[in-house]
Amino acid sequence: MSEITPEQVAEHGLSTDEYDRILHALGREPNLTELGIFSVMWSEHCSYKSSRIHLKKLPTTAPWVICGPGENAGVIDIGDGDAAIFKMESHNHPSYIEPYQGAATGVGGILRDVFTMGARPVANLNALRFGDPSHPKMRHLIAGVVAGIGGYGNCVGVPTVGGETNFDPAYNGNILVNAMTVGVAKTDKIFYSAAAGIGNPVVYVGSKTGRDGIHGATMASADFGEDSEEKRPTVQVGDPFTEKLLIEACLELMASDAIVAIQDMGAAGLTSSSVEMASKGGVGIRLDMDAVPCRETGMTPYEMMLSESQERMLMVLKPGREAEAEKIFHKWELDFAVIGTVTDTGHMELVWKGETVADIPLGPLADEAPLYDRPSLSPEDYQAWAKVAPLGDVPNGTDIVGNLKTLMASPALASRRWIWEQYDSQVGGDTVQRSGGDAAVVRVHGSGKALAITTDCTPSYCYADPYEGGKQAIAEAYRNISAVGATPLAVTNCLNFANPQRPEIMAQITGCLHGMSEACVALDFPIVSGNVSLYNESKATGGGSAILPTPAIGAVGLMPDWEKSATIAIRNQGETLLLLGYTRGHVGQSLWLETCHGRREGAPPPVDLAVERRLGELLRSLIAEGLVSAVHDCSDGGAAVAMAEMALAGDTGFTMTVVPELPNPAAMLFGEDQGRAIVSTSQPDRVRELAAAAQLFSIPVGTTGGDALVFDLVDRGGEQKISLADLRTAHEAFLPALMQA
């Protein structure tokens, strides 16, 4: 065995102290295979060594939570013996290097996390962050990522029903591709990953192992340098048709009682799946590397263990059930091989050509992996570092139509139709609401109930004030689920941050988690699964460019009757538009201030969690009682943008009278105060009565009808008007023009 060099240690992303820990754990020098196994299991991507200590502070339990963090995905009870299983994950670094395959395999990986637990996937969503649209590489990245998501999701037969896409120069050198999948299973048919049964067979199913994706987890745990293009070989290659076969074969075998434990081969492939299964079960595992199905000749144990080839699963079966399982997988034209056994040693043992080529105690690889409480700036010191300019004099604006058109045509708010029309949102026949509303709605097949699903985050808020930004991300998800009539039940997340070894970045992480935790507790909205993606920054853009802190939130809610779901579309003439919630005209960090006046300054809007809860409960009751015909929460762009989006969605205009008493009309109409929603109703007095009972301010802001948006600024210039046709043209022009440029 050749001696491991300091250069090899560094190449594997391990520090000198971490290598010393390996020496202590083994009581000897590791060989190269063992070094590779430690490197991926101790990577940030697999071990969460910089975030684990803080993630423990998040609320994760509720009476309806069946399984919280720690498994492949979170599980909640949705009644009638049904469970929703869901998770969100990142595939950021691979998508920057090779956008099509990076995004495609991100979708494939999150699908496997869900069906591994026994669920049939019913919905995909994604949360995408791109850089400045004028950046020379951005059009290529957008095209590749969107094509990859559509190419994989459409082929595998799971509808892509929602998500979000944002642009900011902070993502120029490191885009974010976060994928979410929701599945449905029976509560008595949920599968877990803890291996059990000494002597039980360990089986490999799915595709063969190749050399793609080697060191993928390590690459995802480092920032980008000038050589990011050279990392292309570490990007995995996906095959959605094989994934579809794998879903069906796994679900067919799951209908029997043959499976003891099951785990997908995601980041770190065969290494992470085998280590996690054995360590969770408190057992050992012995693998015969000669039995691993390989598609390339001459593969070494090092390559087999670190490969991240896609569409592969690892199972522990009950003894004697191998032939039954093999028959099913061969029927679906998939590989099946018995590659090992469960042992009582507490070690991972790899045997190749009759020799033991790795023998590692599982404790140091998993539960005893490094854990760092990294230095963090205080909130005061963070504010000094962030240099967010205080809010200066607020422009006194009366050009409502001009500002509205500018906002609706901007990259921040322009229609994402060009994106979501490339996704099959209807496959399966259960999609009730797709992209374009507050939340997607998908029926639970064969029943009257439905799941509401959304993804949310406002990174500029999180940068300006991580604590308030974290609160707002949860609150907006809660509001969006409520706005379609569903009861918010649980959260998954994808925590995207830059280098945690920088105290200012740790301040973002701890601040956002603090705000998220507080909001989840106040709203009875536990976090049941998630993913942490760190080192999202690039030296290649010059000087070290960190992304904005982006704790993307995925949320799921339940409605008992999908036919009563509300949409944002104004469809009825002569109804009253009511604004629920109090407006103060908060323009700090608002899109209006940035887009119309070129200023990103001030504090983000504060979040009153008690108000958010009362608003959500009110919206759900109004929808259930049929008192409102359209509902839309107020968020980016404020009340005027919310109303414009409602008008465009239903192809019905409105008239709004802006009274002289309203100070600074633009700030009031485009301010981003939280805890607000717009509803359209034919019974405004009754709705206002219920709002008052809920201790929520309400005010009529318009009357529906016509084919234009009319703002009558009394004593301040009179009527301003824009037709729906003109607004729609402006709203839908940005992405088609960018992608055809």
N, C-alpha and C positions, 0 to 999 in steps of 0.2 A: 504494500500500500504506500503510495507516494504521500509525502508530508504536505499538509494544507498550508498554503502560503498566506501572508497578510493580504496580498493582492486578491486572492480568491475569496477571503473573508469579506473584503470591501465590495467585491463584485456581486456578492450575494446579499448586499444591503445590511450586513451585520456590523455592529460596532465592536470595538475591542472588548468592552465590558460584556457584551452579549456573547462573544466567542468564549470568554472566560467562563461564563455560565454554562455553556455547552460542555466545556472540558470538565467542569465540576459534575454536571448531570450524568455524563458518560463514564467519568473516571479514567478517560483516555482521550486520545486524539480521534476526532470523527474521520470517516472516509468521505469522499466527495458526495456520495449518495446521501449519507446522513447529514452532511452540511447543507445540501440542497433542501432536504426535508425540514430541517430547523429553519432555514431562511424563509421558506414560504409560510410555515406555521407561525413564525414570529413576525411576519410582515404586518404592517399596520392594517392591511386589507383583511387579514385573517384573524389576527389576535386582538385588534382594537386596543393596543397597548397604551395609546395616549388618551383614549376616551372612555375605557371601561369603567374607570373610577367615577366618572361623572354620569354615565348612563344609568348607573344603579340608583340615582336620585329620581328617575322618572317614575310616575305612577303607571302601573302595569296591570292592575287588577280591577275587577268589577264582577257583579253576580253573573253577567252574561259572557265573561271571558272564560273560554275553555283552556286556551293555551296562550301564554304571553311570550315575551322574547326568550330566545334560547333554542328554539326549534327552527326548521326551515322557513316557516311562516307563522303568523298569528292566527288564532282560531276564535271565533265568537259564535254564540248560540243565537240563531235567528228564528227559533220556534219551530214547532211541528216536527221535531227530530232533525232539523236542518242546521248546518253550520256554514258560515262564510269563512273562507281561508284566504288570507291576502298578505302581500308584502310589496315593498318598493326597494329597488336596488339601483346602484350606479354602474355605468359602463363608460366612464368619462374619458380616461386616457386612451383606451383602444379606439374610441370613436373619433378622437382628434387625429390619431395616426392613420386609421383606415375607416372612414366614416360609415361605409355601407356595412361591412362585416362587424364593426364595433357595435353599431346600433342593433343589427340583426341578432347577434349573439347575446346582447343585453336582454332582448325580448325572450330569446330561447332560454336563457338562464333563469329569469324570473318565472317563466311558465313552469320550469321543472321544480322550482322551490314550492310551488303551489300543488301541482299534481303529485309530487312526492308524498304529500300528506293525505292523499286519497281523494282530492277534490277534482272535479271536472272544471277546467278554467272556463269562465263565462265572460270575462271582460279584461281588456288591456287598456292602460292609460300610459301617458308619458309626460314628463316635465323636462323641457328642453331650454337650455340657455346658450345663446350664440353671442358672438362679439359684435362689433360695429358692422352694420350691413355693408359699409363701403370698404371694409378690409379686403385685401385682394384674395384671401383664402376662404372668405366666409361663404360665398355662393357655392363653392365646391363642398364645403362641410354641410351646409343646409341640405343641398340636393342629395348627398350621400346618406346622411342620417335619416331623412324622411323616406328615401327609397328603401333603406335597410329595415326600418320599422314596418313599412307597408309590405315589403317583400316577404318578411318572415311571418308577421301576424296574419296577413291575408292568406298565405299558403297553409298555415297550420290550422286555420279554421276557427280562430278566436277573434271576436270583434274588437276593434280599437275604437273606444267610445268617447274618449275625452282626454284632457290634459291641458298643458299650457306651454307657450313658447314666448320667450323674452329675449331682448337684445340689450347688450351693454358692452362698452369697450373693455371692461374688466375681464371678459371671457375671450378676448382676442386670441390668447395663446393657450387656452384651456377651456374648451366648451364643456357643458354638462349634458349628459344623456342619462336621465333617470327613468326607469321603466317600472310599472306597477301592474300586477295581475291579481284578479279576484276570482276565486273559484267557489263552488258549492259542493258540500259533501254531507253525508249522513253523520250525525253525532256519534253513532256506534260503529262507524267505519273510518276512523281517523288513524293515520299511521304515523309513527314516531321513529326517531333515528337511533335510539339506544340499543346497541347490540346486546344479545343475551343468549344463554344456552351454550355452555362449554361443549365444543365439538361440532356445533352447528355449522353448516356450510356457508361460506361467503361467496356470493355469485356476482358476476359482472354482466350487465346487459346493455344493449344499445349499439352504438357505433364502435368501430375499431379505434384504437389509440394511434395517433400520429404525432408528429413533432411540432404541430401548431400550438401556440399558446404557452410554450415553456417559458417560465419566469413571468407569466402574466400577472400573478398576484404581487410579485416583487416590483414589477414595473408600475403597478397601480398604487404603490406605496412610496413613490418618489416623485419629486417635481420634475418638470421637463427641462432638459438642457438644449443645447444647439443640435443634439444628435437625435431628436425625437423621430425623424423620418427613418433612422436606422433601426428603430425598434419595431418596424412593421412586422417582422417575423414573429413577434410575441403576441400578435393579434389572432384570436381564434377565428375559425371559419365554420359557419353554421349551415345546416341543411334542414329547413323547416319540414320537408316531407318526411324525413326520418323522425323528427320530433313528433309529428302527428302519429306515426306508427308507434312510437314509444309511449305516448299518452294512452293510446288504446290498449296496448299490450299490458302496461302497468295496471290500468283500471280493471282489465279483465282478470289479471292475477289477484288483484286486491279483492275481487268479489269472492275469492276463496279465503281460507284461513292459513295459507301457506307462508305468509310473510311474517317474520319476527320483527324486522327493522328494515328501514329503507332510507337511503340518502342519495341526493343527486351529486354528481361530480361537477362542481362549479369551480370557483377560484381554487387553485392548487390541486385540482383534479382528484386523482386517486389518493394522493396524500391526505388532503383535508377530509375527504369522505370517510376513509378508513380510520383516521385518528379520531374524528368526531364521534363516529359510531362506537368505537371501542371505549373511548374515555367517558362518554355519557353513560355507557352501560357498566362501567367499572370492571371491564374485562381486558383481555389482550387480543391481539389479532396476528395471524400468521398468513402471509401471502406468498404464493408460488408465482414468481414473476414470469416463468416460462409459460404459464397458462393464460397470461393477459393477451387478449386478441389485439394484434398490431397490424397496421396497414402499411408499415414501412419496414424494410429489412434492417437487421442489425441494431435494433433499438436496445439501449442499455436500461438497467433499472432506474438510473438517475432520470433518463428521459421519460420512461413510462410513469414514474411517480409524479413528475412535475408537469407533464403534458396537460393542457387544458382543452384537448379535443372535445367537441360538443356532443350533445345527445347521448350521454352515458349515465348509468345509475349503478349503485352498489346496493346489494341486498343481503340480509341474513335470512335464510329460509329454515323452516322446520326440517329436521332430518327426514329423508325419504321422499321429499317433495320436489327434488331436483328435476326428475323426468317430466313431471306435470308442468313445471314452470318452463322448462326448455321447450316443450311442445308449443306452448303459447307464444313464446318469443320467436321461435322459428316460423310459426304461422304468419307472424307479422314481419317476417324477413329481417329479423334483428339478430345480432350476435348474442350468444349466451355461453357463459363459461364459469365453471366452479374454479375460483382462483385462490381459495383459502379457507381457513377455519377460525372459529372463535376459540380463544385459549384462556387459561387462567393465570397467565404470566404477568399481566399488566404492562406488557411490552408490545411494540410493533416489531415484528420479525419479517424480514424479506429474504427469501431463498431464491437463488438463481443458479442454474446449472449445477445443482447439488451443493452449493455453498451458501452460507449465511452472509449476505452482503449489507445487511443493516440490522441492528438490534438496539432499539431506543426505548427507554421507559416512557410511557405515555404521559405521565404527570407533567414533566417539564415541557412537553410539546403543546399541552392544552391548558389545563387549569393553572398550572404554575408558570405559564409564559410570562415574559416581562410585563410589568405594569408600572406606568410612569404617571406621577402627579406633576405635570410640567408647570413651570412658572407661568403666572398669568398677571397681566396688568390689572390694577384696580379699576373700577368704572371711571373714576376721575382721571387716572393716568391714561386710560384708553381714549377718553374724549380729547385729551390733549394730543395724543398721537394721531387720532383720526382726522383732526383739523376740519371738522364739519363747521362750515361758516354759520354763525348765528343768523337767524332770519332777519333780514334787513327790512326796509320799508316795503310793504306789500303793494304792488301796482294796483291802482284803482281802475278796474276794467269794466267796460260796458259793451265791448264788442263780443257779445255772447256767441253769435253765429260764426264769426270769424275764428274765435278761439276753439269752438266746438269742431269746426271742420278741420282745423290744424291738428287737433288732438286725435280725431277719428282717423285721419290719414297717416298719422305718425307710426313709426315702427313699434312703438309701445302698445298701441291700441288698434292698429289696422287689422282687418279681417284675416283670420288664419285659414280661410276656406281653401286656399291653394294647398295647404298642408293636409287638412283632414279629409279632403275629397280623394286623396290617394290611399286612404285607409278604408278597408271594408268594415263598416260599422254595423251592418245588419246581419252578417252571417250568424246562424243559430236561431234567428227569428225572434229573439227575446228583447231586443233593444227598444226601449220606449223613448228615451231621449239620448241624443248623441251630442257631439261637440257643439258649442255655441251658446249653451245655457249656463246656469250656475253649477249644475252637477249632472252627470250622466245618470240615467235610470235604466236598469236592466231587470226584467222579470226573473223571478225564481221559477224555472221551468216547471210547468204543470201545476202552478199555484196562482193565487191572486196577488201575492205579495211581490215586492221588488226591492232591490238594493239601489241606493243612491251613492254615487262615488265621485270624488273630486280630488284635484291636486292644487295646492296653493302655497305661495310664499312671495313676499315682497323684499327682495335682497337689499334694496336701497334703504329700507327701514332698518334692516338688521345691521347694516354698516353704521348708520347714524346712531343707533341705540340698540345694541344686541338684545337687551332684556325686553324692551317694548316690541322689537321686531319679532322675537320668538313668540310672545303673547299674541301678536296680531296674526301670525301665520296659522296658529291653532284656531283663533277666533273666526278668521275668515272661512276656514274649512267648515267649522261648526255652522256658520251663517249660511254658507252655500248649500250644505246638506238640508238644513231647515227650510231653505227657500223653495225647494221642490216638494216639500211636505213630508220629508223623512225624519225620523228620530236619529240623531247622530249617536253612534255606538262606540267606535274605536278608531284609532289612528295608527298608521304606519309612517315611517319617515325615511328620508335619505339626507343625511347630514353632510353637506358638501362644504368643506373649508379648505384653507391653504395650509401652510406648513405649521404644525402644532408646536414645533420647537421655537417658534417666535412667540414671545409673551403676548403680543398684541393679538395674534390669531387665537391663542388659548382664551383670551378675554372674550373674543367673539363666540367661541364654542361654549364657554361656561355661561356667558350672558344669555345667549339664545336658549340654551337648555333650561336655565332658571325660568325664563319667561314661558317657555313651552310647558314646563312642569306645573307652574302656577295656573296656567290656563286650563290644562287638562284636569286638574283637581277641581277647579271652580265649575267646569262644564260637564263633569262626569264623563270624561272623554279619554279613556286610558290608551296608552301606547302599547301595542301588542306585538310589534315587529319593526324591523328597520335595518338600516345599513349606514355605515360611516365611511365617507370617502374624503381622505385628507391628502395633503400635498398637491392640491389643485392650484398650481401656479407654474409659471414658465419663465425660465431665464432667457429663452429664445426671443422674447419680445423686447429684451433690453432692460437690464437693471432689476429684474425680478418682478414679475407681474402676478399679483394674487387675485383670485376671483373675489367677488363680493361674497360675504357669508350667506350661504343659501341652504337653510334647513328646510328642504322641500317636504311638504306635508301631504300625505295621501290619507283620505278619510272615507269611511264607509258608514252608511246609515240604513235604516230599514223603514219601509212604509207598508202598512197592512194591505192597502188596495192601490195597485199601480195605476188604475184608471183615474184616481184622484190626484195624480201628481200635477204640480203646477209648472208652467213654463214662463219664460221671460216675455213672451210675445203678446203685445197689445193686439187684440183681434176685434174688440167691440167698440162701436161708436158711442159717444156720449157718456162714457164712464168718467169717474173722477180718479185722478192720480193723486195718491196720498203719500207723503214722505213720513215714514215712521222713524223716530229717533231724533235727537236734538242736533241742530247744525250750528256750529260756531265759526265756520269758514276757516278751518285749519289748512294752511297751504304749505307748511313745512314739509319738505321731501315730496311734494306733490308733483304729478305729471304736468299739471298746468304751469306751475312755476318753472319747471325745467324745460318743457317743450315750447311754451309760448314766450318765455322770458329768459331762457338760457341760464337759469340759476338752480343749482341743486344745493339747498341750504336749509337750515333750521332742523328742529327735532321732528321725528315722525309723529303721527297722531297718537295720543294716548289711548289705551284700550281699557274700558270699564267692563270687567268680566261679568258683573252682575247685570248690567244693561244688555250685554250680549246674550246672556242666558234668557232674560225676560223677552227679548226680541225673538229669539229662536222659538221659544214656547208659543208666543203670540202668532208668529207666522204659521206654525204647524196647526194651530187651532183654527185660524182663518181659512186655511186651505181645506182642512177636514170638514168644516162647516159650509164650504162652498161660497164663502163671502167675498172672495177675490178671484178675478179671472186671469191675472198675471202678477208675477212677483219677481223682483230682481234686487239683489243686495247692492249697496253702494260701496264701491271700493276704488280702484284706479280711475281717476278722472272725475270722481264725485257724482253728485246727483244728476247733473246735466248729461253726463256720458251714460249713466245707467238708463235714463229715460230715452236717450237716442238709440241705445242698443235695443231697448224694448220696442221702440217704433219700427226699427229696421227689421227685427225678427218677425213682427206681425204685419208688416207693410201697412201700418196705420199711424197717422201722425197725431199731433196734439197741439194744444194752445196753452201757453203759460203766461200769466200776468205777473210781471215783476214790479212789485209796488215800490213807491218812492222810499218807504221806510226801510227797505232792505239795504243795509250798508254794503258797498262794494259788491255789486251783483256777481261779477266773475269769481271772486274769492268764495262767495257763498255757494255758487252753483258748481264750481269745480274743486272746492276744498274736499279733503279726504277724511273728514271726521268718521270715526268708526261707529259700529252699533246702529247702522241705519239700513233701511230698505225702502224701495218704491213698490206700491201695490196699485193695481187698477181694480176699481170696484164700482158696482151700481148701488151699493149701500154704504156710502161714506159715513153717515151718522152712526150707524151700528159699529163699523170698524173703528171709528174714533172713540166710541164709548168703551170698546174692549181694550183699545190701546191705553186709554186713561186708567182703566182698571189694572192694567199691567204696569202702571207707572211709567209709561212711555209717551213722550211728546209726539203729536201728529199734526200735520198741516196739509191742506189741499194745495197742490202745486201745478195742477193742470187739468185739462179736459181732453179726452181722446176724440179723434176724428180727423178726417181730411187726409191729404196726401203730402203734407209738409209739417215741419217743426216751426212753430210760431212762438216767438218770445216778445211780449209786449212790455217794453221798458217804459212804464208810465213816467212822464216828466223827464225822461232821460233819453230822448231820441225816438221814442215810440217803437213801432213794430219792426222786428227783425225776423227774417224768414228764410228757410232753406228747404227745398223740396226733398222728399225721400229719395228720389232718383239721383239728385245731385250729391246728396250725402252718401248714398250707397256707392256711387262711382268713386268718390274720394276714399271711402272706407276700404274698398276692395282693390285698389290699384297697386298698393305697395309691393306685396309679395310677387304677383305676376310680373311686374315691371323689373323687380330685382332679379328674378330667376331667368328672365329672358334677355337681360342686359348682355 
